[in-house]
Amino acid sequence: MYEREEGEQTAANFKKVAAEFLHKQIETLGYIPEDRNVSMAVRGQVPLLMAFPKSAATLAMERVTCEFLQLPVSYKLGIRGFLLKLMLK
């Protein structure tokens, strides 16, 4: 899948830059696929999670956040809990 390959290449580039310039090792938690709902939410000035809660980008963001917070992917935070947990990490 092209999106996956592009996401993996972008992650590899970020890792390289972080190592070279920040002297930090970072890990890849996932990637967010291209999703036309993102631009629609931006144009409507509505958070993606509220405007399109089941879009591919929203679901990927939830997976990445659960990975970052070390929660099972099936864990349901809701929008407020999702943002709160992310900010408290």
PyRosetta script that sets phi, psi and omega in degrees:
from pyrosetta import init, pose_from_sequence

init()
pose = pose_from_sequence("MYEREEGEQTAANFKKVAAEFLHKQIETLGYIPEDRNVSMAVRGQVPLLMAFPKSAATLAMERVTCEFLQLPVSYKLGIRGFLLKLMLK")
pose.set_psi(1, 129.9)
pose.set_omega(1, -176.4)
pose.set_phi(2, -61.5)
pose.set_psi(2, -43.5)
pose.set_omega(2, -178.8)
pose.set_phi(3, -59.9)
pose.set_psi(3, -42.0)
pose.set_omega(3, 179.9)
pose.set_phi(4, -63.4)
pose.set_psi(4, -44.8)
pose.set_omega(4, 179.1)
pose.set_phi(5, -61.8)
pose.set_psi(5, -43.5)
pose.set_omega(5, 179.1)
pose.set_phi(6, -64.5)
pose.set_psi(6, -40.9)
pose.set_omega(6, 177.5)
pose.set_phi(7, -63.0)
pose.set_psi(7, -42.3)
pose.set_omega(7, 178.9)
pose.set_phi(8, -65.9)
pose.set_psi(8, -39.3)
pose.set_omega(8, 178.6)
pose.set_phi(9, -66.8)
pose.set_psi(9, -41.4)
pose.set_omega(9, 177.7)
pose.set_phi(10, -62.6)
pose.set_psi(10, -42.9)
pose.set_omega(10, 178.3)
pose.set_phi(11, -62.3)
pose.set_psi(11, -41.8)
pose.set_omega(11, 178.4)
pose.set_phi(12, -62.5)
pose.set_psi(12, -39.4)
pose.set_omega(12, 177.4)
pose.set_phi(13, -64.3)
pose.set_psi(13, -43.2)
pose.set_omega(13, 178.1)
pose.set_phi(14, -61.7)
pose.set_psi(14, -43.6)
pose.set_omega(14, 179.2)
pose.set_phi(15, -59.7)
pose.set_psi(15, -43.8)
pose.set_omega(15, -179.4)
pose.set_phi(16, -62.8)
pose.set_psi(16, -46.5)
pose.set_omega(16, -179.7)
pose.set_phi(17, -64.1)
pose.set_psi(17, -43.6)
pose.set_omega(17, 179.7)
pose.set_phi(18, -61.8)
pose.set_psi(18, -41.2)
pose.set_omega(18, 179.8)
pose.set_phi(19, -68.3)
pose.set_psi(19, -43.6)
pose.set_omega(19, -175.2)
pose.set_phi(20, -72.5)
pose.set_psi(20, -46.0)
pose.set_omega(20, -172.6)
pose.set_phi(21, -100.2)
pose.set_psi(21, -27.6)
pose.set_omega(21, -178.8)
pose.set_phi(22, -106.3)
pose.set_psi(22, -9.7)
pose.set_omega(22, -177.4)
pose.set_phi(23, 55.9)
pose.set_psi(23, 41.0)
pose.set_omega(23, 180.0)
pose.set_phi(24, -127.3)
pose.set_psi(24, 142.8)
pose.set_omega(24, 173.8)
pose.set_phi(25, -98.3)
pose.set_psi(25, 127.5)
pose.set_omega(25, 178.5)
pose.set_phi(26, -119.9)
pose.set_psi(26, 156.8)
pose.set_omega(26, 179.2)
pose.set_phi(27, -112.8)
pose.set_psi(27, 153.3)
pose.set_omega(27, 178.3)
pose.set_phi(28, -90.2)
pose.set_psi(28, 127.5)
pose.set_omega(28, 179.4)
pose.set_phi(29, -100.1)
pose.set_psi(29, -15.1)
pose.set_omega(29, -178.9)
pose.set_phi(30, 151.8)
pose.set_psi(30, -166.4)
pose.set_omega(30, 177.8)
pose.set_phi(31, -144.6)
pose.set_psi(31, 159.9)
pose.set_omega(31, 179.2)
pose.set_phi(32, -106.6)
pose.set_psi(32, 120.5)
pose.set_omega(32, -178.4)
pose.set_phi(33, -71.7)
pose.set_psi(33, 157.8)
pose.set_omega(33, 174.7)
pose.set_phi(34, -63.5)
pose.set_psi(34, 134.6)
pose.set_omega(34, -175.1)
pose.set_phi(35, -149.5)
pose.set_psi(35, 119.9)
pose.set_omega(35, -177.9)
pose.set_phi(36, -64.3)
pose.set_psi(36, -19.0)
pose.set_omega(36, 178.1)
pose.set_phi(37, -65.5)
pose.set_psi(37, -25.5)
pose.set_omega(37, 178.5)
pose.set_phi(38, -62.4)
pose.set_psi(38, -50.3)
pose.set_omega(38, -179.5)
pose.set_phi(39, -66.8)
pose.set_psi(39, -32.7)
pose.set_omega(39, 177.3)
pose.set_phi(40, -65.8)
pose.set_psi(40, -40.7)
pose.set_omega(40, 178.2)
pose.set_phi(41, -66.7)
pose.set_psi(41, -40.8)
pose.set_omega(41, 178.6)
pose.set_phi(42, -62.8)
pose.set_psi(42, -47.4)
pose.set_omega(42, 179.3)
pose.set_phi(43, -60.5)
pose.set_psi(43, -36.8)
pose.set_omega(43, 179.0)
pose.set_phi(44, -82.4)
pose.set_psi(44, -4.1)
pose.set_omega(44, -178.8)
pose.set_phi(45, 54.5)
pose.set_psi(45, 44.1)
pose.set_omega(45, 178.7)
pose.set_phi(46, -125.1)
pose.set_psi(46, 134.6)
pose.set_omega(46, 177.9)
pose.set_phi(47, -55.4)
pose.set_psi(47, 136.5)
pose.set_omega(47, -178.9)
pose.set_phi(48, -52.9)
pose.set_psi(48, -43.1)
pose.set_omega(48, -177.4)
pose.set_phi(49, -61.7)
pose.set_psi(49, -29.0)
pose.set_omega(49, 178.9)
pose.set_phi(50, -88.0)
pose.set_psi(50, -40.7)
pose.set_omega(50, -176.7)
pose.set_phi(51, -72.1)
pose.set_psi(51, -40.7)
pose.set_omega(51, -175.0)
pose.set_phi(52, -137.4)
pose.set_psi(52, 71.9)
pose.set_omega(52, -174.2)
pose.set_phi(53, -64.7)
pose.set_psi(53, -18.9)
pose.set_omega(53, -179.0)
pose.set_phi(54, -110.8)
pose.set_psi(54, 12.7)
pose.set_omega(54, -179.5)
pose.set_phi(55, -70.9)
pose.set_psi(55, 161.1)
pose.set_omega(55, -179.5)
pose.set_phi(56, -59.6)
pose.set_psi(56, -40.8)
pose.set_omega(56, -179.7)
pose.set_phi(57, -67.4)
pose.set_psi(57, -41.1)
pose.set_omega(57, 178.6)
pose.set_phi(58, -62.6)
pose.set_psi(58, -46.8)
pose.set_omega(58, -179.3)
pose.set_phi(59, -63.7)
pose.set_psi(59, -38.0)
pose.set_omega(59, 177.6)
pose.set_phi(60, -66.9)
pose.set_psi(60, -39.8)
pose.set_omega(60, 177.7)
pose.set_phi(61, -62.1)
pose.set_psi(61, -39.5)
pose.set_omega(61, 177.6)
pose.set_phi(62, -64.3)
pose.set_psi(62, -42.0)
pose.set_omega(62, 178.6)
pose.set_phi(63, -62.9)
pose.set_psi(63, -45.2)
pose.set_omega(63, -179.8)
pose.set_phi(64, -63.7)
pose.set_psi(64, -42.3)
pose.set_omega(64, -179.9)
pose.set_phi(65, -64.8)
pose.set_psi(65, -42.8)
pose.set_omega(65, 177.7)
pose.set_phi(66, -62.8)
pose.set_psi(66, -38.4)
pose.set_omega(66, 176.7)
pose.set_phi(67, -62.9)
pose.set_psi(67, -45.9)
pose.set_omega(67, -179.4)
pose.set_phi(68, -62.8)
pose.set_psi(68, -41.8)
pose.set_omega(68, -178.8)
pose.set_phi(69, -85.0)
pose.set_psi(69, -1.0)
pose.set_omega(69, -179.4)
pose.set_phi(70, 57.8)
pose.set_psi(70, 46.9)
pose.set_omega(70, 176.4)
pose.set_phi(71, -110.4)
pose.set_psi(71, 153.4)
pose.set_omega(71, 174.3)
pose.set_phi(72, -63.3)
pose.set_psi(72, 144.9)
pose.set_omega(72, -178.0)
pose.set_phi(73, -60.1)
pose.set_psi(73, -28.5)
pose.set_omega(73, -179.6)
pose.set_phi(74, -75.2)
pose.set_psi(74, -9.4)
pose.set_omega(74, -179.3)
pose.set_phi(75, -62.9)
pose.set_psi(75, 128.9)
pose.set_omega(75, -178.4)
pose.set_phi(76, -107.8)
pose.set_psi(76, 112.9)
pose.set_omega(76, -179.7)
pose.set_phi(77, -92.4)
pose.set_psi(77, -25.6)
pose.set_omega(77, -167.7)
pose.set_phi(78, 76.2)
pose.set_psi(78, 167.1)
pose.set_omega(78, -176.1)
pose.set_phi(79, -63.9)
pose.set_psi(79, -47.8)
pose.set_omega(79, -179.3)
pose.set_phi(80, -63.2)
pose.set_psi(80, -46.3)
pose.set_omega(80, 179.7)
pose.set_phi(81, -64.0)
pose.set_psi(81, -38.7)
pose.set_omega(81, 177.7)
pose.set_phi(82, -57.7)
pose.set_psi(82, -52.0)
pose.set_omega(82, -178.6)
pose.set_phi(83, -67.9)
pose.set_psi(83, -40.5)
pose.set_omega(83, 179.2)
pose.set_phi(84, -62.1)
pose.set_psi(84, -48.7)
pose.set_omega(84, -179.8)
pose.set_phi(85, -61.6)
pose.set_psi(85, -41.1)
pose.set_omega(85, 179.7)
pose.set_phi(86, -62.6)
pose.set_psi(86, -41.6)
pose.set_omega(86, -178.0)
pose.set_phi(87, -72.8)
pose.set_psi(87, -29.6)
pose.set_omega(87, -177.7)
pose.set_phi(88, -82.4)
pose.set_psi(88, -16.1)
pose.set_omega(88, -177.5)
pose.set_phi(89, -66.3)
pose.dump_pdb("model.pdb")
